Amino acid sequence: MNIAMVEDQSGDREILLRFLRRYEKENLLSFDIRSYADGATFLEQYRCDCAVIFMDIEMPRLNEMETARRLRELDDAVGLIFVTNMAQYAVEGYTVQAAGYLLKPVAYYQFSVILGKTLAMQDRSARSELLLPVGNDLVRVNAAAVTYIEVRNHWLHYHSADGGEKVVRGTISEAEQQLAPLGFARCSQSFLVNMRYVEQVSSDTVFVAGERLPVSRSRRRPFLQALTDYLGGND
């Protein structure tokens, strides 16, 4: 399990490292721990393979919130824990889906509770993570946050609940095969829908997270059956 620390203070890095090693022993886990002194270096080297990231609020070159926002463009699934002595930043952290905050000086009990909660959340969501080739980068996306996928000229557009969009090369058939076990179904030749976001279905239309998408005649019956199975817990 990969853990990253983005912290410019060597003393604070040593405390986090000591707590991580203690947590390993107490919970029979094994961590590969990586350390970065600033946000810019961390982003340059990040490869979407971490379970949890500890990030300091105030860092040189690139501040914590800007680092976190750029991180979320690459990886919206990783658990993010902020380390700070400024509790007033906690509200802003929700904009980048922070799993929690550790206030300095960090106490081990506080550390272990937040890390345990974050690891549990990561374990539940791991089955729905997608690794997508976007440009020259690999971007990790939580399938649960994808509302629907649209194909245009051999490019797949992954639309997210937060209004974001990731574009990758591929076919809708490949995406359907990968995502059908996670509650996705085709409503037409060009659209693959996440059932959890379906709001209404008519004869030729489905409303998905506020978006109106077409339902083709040939796809309508299997799509409605897939929706019925999903709502009935048989997906």
N, C-alpha and C positions, 0 to 999 in steps of 0.2 A: 504494500500500500504506500503510495507516494504522498508525502506531506511537504509543503513549501512554507518557508518563513521569509517574509519580506519586511526586514527590520534593519534600520541603519545603526542602531545602538548595539555594540557588541555585548554589553552586559545583559541587555534584555534578550538578545538572541541566546545567550548561555542559559538564562532562566527557562526559556521556552524549550530549549533542547533537553535540559535536565528533566523538565516535566514530561516531555514526550517519551523519554527513555523510561521514566517511572511508570507512565501509563501503559507502555508496552509490556512491562514485566507483570503489572497487576492484572492485565486483561489478556495475557498470552497472545499478543499481537506482534507484528514485525513491520516497522516503518522504514522506508527509504526517505531520509530527511534531506531536503535541499535548502540552502540558505542564500538570500540575496540582500545586498545592502541598499538597493534603490529600485523603484518601480520600473524605470526604463530598462534596466538590465534584465529584470524579471520578465517583462513582456517580450523582449528580444529573444529570450531563450525558452519561453513557455511552449509546451507541446500538447496541451490538453490531456494530460495523463495523471493529474493530481486528484486525490479524494478530498483533501482539505487544504486551504491556504490561510495562514495567519498573516495579517497585514497591518503594519503600523499606520497610524493616522498621518503623521508628519514625517516626510522623507525628502531627501534632496532630489533634484532633477525633475521628478514627476510626483505630484502629491497623491495621497492615497485615494481620494475620490476619483480623480482622473484615471489613475491606474485601474481602479475597480471598474469604471465604465468601459475602458478599453478591454479589460479582461472579459467582461460579459459579452462583448462582441465576438470573442473567440470561444467562450465556454460559458453557457448559461446553466450548467449542471453542477459545477464544482461547489463544495461547501466553503463559504467565505466567512472568516472570523476576524473582526477588527480588534486591534490591540491599541489602547489609547488611555490618556489621562484626562481626556476632554469628553465627558458624558454627553455634552450638548450635540455631539455629532451623531448620536444614535438614531435620531429620526431620519437624517439624510441617508443613513445606511440602508434603509428599507428600499430606496430607489434602485439599489444595485443588488437586491435580494440577499443582504447579509444574514447569515445564520445566527449571529450573535456578536456580543461585544465583551472584551476582557478589559477591565479597568486596571491601570498600573497603580501601585505595584500589584502584579498578578499573584493571586493566591492559588495554591494547587487545587483546592476543592472547587473553586469557581472554574478553573481551567478544565478539570476532569468532567464536570457536569456539562459544560458547553460542548466539549469535544465529543463526549458520549452521545449527546443529542444529535450533533451534526453527523457523526458516523452512522447513526441509526437512520437518519433521513437519507443519507447517501446509499445505504444498503437497500432501502425500499425503492429508490428511484433508479438504481443501476440497470435494472432490466429494460428500462425504456430510454436509455441513452443512445444517441446516434452520433456517429463521427462522420462529418460531411466534408468533402474536398471543395473548399471555396477559394477560388484563385489558387495561390501558391500555399495556402494554409489548410490545415485540418481544423475544423470547427466542431466543437462538441455541443449538441443540442438535446434538450430533454424532449422526447416525443410527446409527453403529456402536455407540453406548452404549444405544440403545433396544432393549429386549428384545421388547416387543410393544405393540400399540395396541388399545385396546378402545373401542367406541362405546356410549354410554349416553345415550338421549334427545337425540340430535343433538350430543352433546359427545364429543370424542375425548380419551381418556386415554392419554398417552404414558408408558409405564412404563420406567424406566431400570435398568441393572444395579446401580447403587448404592442402589436402593430408592426413588429419587425419582419424582415423577410430575408431569407438566405437562398441564393441561387446556385445550383450545382448542375453539372452535366449528368444526364441519365434518362431512364425511361420510366414511365408511370407504372409499367408492369413490374419492374424490379422493386420500385418503392412499395407497391401493393403487396408483393410477396413478403417483403421485410416487415411491413407494418400491420398486416392483417391480424396477427396474434395480439397486437396492442390496441385493437378496437378501431381500426381504420377500414373504410370500405369505399369502393368506387360508386359515384352517383352518375357519372357520365364518362365518356372516353377520355376527358382531359382533367378530371377532378377526383381526388382521393380525400375523403373527409374523416376527421376525427370525431367519432360518435359522441364523445362527451360534450361537444360544443353544438350539437344539433338542437335547434330551438323549435323548428316547425318544418313540416313536409307537406307539400301540396302535390297535385298531379304531375307538375313538371318543374318544381322548384323546391330547394331545400335552403333554409336559413341557418347559417353556421356562424356563430359569434357575430351576429349583425350583418353578415355578408349574404347576398342572395346568389345561389349557385344553381346551375341547370341540372335537372334530373332527366336523363334520356329514357326513352320508352323501353329500350332493351335492358337497361340497368335498374329500372324502378323496382321490379319485384325482388331481385336479389339484394338490392340496397335496403328495402324495407324489412326484409327478413334478417339482414345483418343488424339493423337497428333494433328490431324486436329481441334478437338474441342478446345484444349488448345490454339493453335495458332490463332484460330478465336475468342477467348475470350468467348467461350461457356462452359468452364470448371466449 
